[in-house]
Amino acid sequence: MTTERASKYDLSTLIRDCGQSGAVWVSRGALASAQDDFGLATGDKVREFIANNGLEQPRHISTVPWENNPDESQVVWVDSYEFFSGNLFGYFAFFKGATGSWVVKSFKKNDQPNPRFMQMKAALEKLKE
């Protein structure tokens, strides 16, 4: 069961902190998909992308407890967002770790349909009528 709720963290704080050395860690899985999907080959490149407003039109999707939390006595919330980057539709999730550092847990192409294309499809279907 997932518990959906409002955003736990202020996205603008994460964006700002991506520009500060040592404040944000990018997980191995997030780094692998960031490289494959966005050409961002290092944690520094991912942080730079986020800090320089590479997340166009970010939209909060959900906030859920971290499934792999090693300390079950403390709930760690994970915020997830979808965003655009040029013609790419992306997804990323992050949380604040026990040490106080941010952790980018996921950074990849979004597997959901791109809403910009869905709007275009609807408009084309209206033209066909």
Backbone hydrogen bonds, N-H to C=O, Kabsch-Sander energy under -0.5 kcal/mol:
donor,donor_aa,acceptor,acceptor_aa,energy
4,E,2,T,-0.7
11,L,9,Y,-0.8
13,T,10,D,-1.1
14,L,10,D,-1.5
15,I,11,L,-2.6
16,R,12,S,-2.3
17,D,13,T,-2.8
18,C,14,L,-1.7
19,G,16,R,-1.5
20,Q,17,D,-1.9
23,A,20,Q,-1.5
25,W,102,W,-2.7
27,S,25,W,-0.5
27,S,104,V,-2.5
31,L,27,S,-2.5
32,A,28,R,-2.2
33,S,29,G,-2.1
34,A,30,A,-2.3
35,Q,31,L,-2.1
36,D,32,A,-2.2
37,D,33,S,-3.1
38,F,34,A,-1.8
39,G,35,Q,-1.2
40,L,34,A,-1.9
41,A,39,G,-0.9
46,V,42,T,-2.0
47,R,43,G,-2.7
48,E,44,D,-2.7
49,F,45,K,-2.4
50,I,46,V,-2.3
51,A,47,R,-3.0
52,N,48,E,-2.1
53,N,50,I,-1.4
54,G,49,F,-2.4
56,E,54,G,-1.3
56,E,84,F,-2.7
59,R,82,E,-2.7
61,I,80,S,-3.1
62,S,80,S,-1.2
64,V,78,V,-2.1
66,W,76,V,-3.1
69,N,66,W,-1.1
72,E,70,P,-0.7
74,Q,71,D,-1.7
77,W,75,V,-0.5
78,V,64,V,-3.0
79,D,77,W,-0.5
79,D,94,F,-2.3
80,S,62,S,-2.7
81,Y,92,F,-3.0
82,E,59,R,-2.3
83,F,90,G,-2.0
84,F,56,E,-3.0
85,S,88,L,-2.3
88,L,85,S,-2.2
90,G,83,F,-3.4
90,G,88,L,-0.6
91,Y,108,K,-2.9
92,F,81,Y,-2.6
93,A,106,S,-1.7
94,F,79,D,-2.3
95,F,103,V,-1.9
97,G,95,F,-0.6
97,G,101,S,-3.1
100,G,97,G,-1.9
102,W,23,A,-2.4
103,V,95,F,-2.9
104,V,25,W,-3.0
105,K,93,A,-1.9
105,K,103,V,-0.9
106,S,93,A,-1.7
108,K,91,Y,-2.6
110,N,89,F,-3.2
117,F,114,N,-0.6
118,M,114,N,-1.8
119,Q,115,P,-2.1
120,M,116,R,-1.7
121,K,117,F,-2.6
122,A,118,M,-2.2
123,A,119,Q,-2.1
124,L,120,M,-2.5
125,E,121,K,-2.2
126,K,122,A,-1.8
127,L,123,A,-1.6
128,K,124,L,-1.4
129,E,125,E,-0.8
129,E,126,K,-0.6
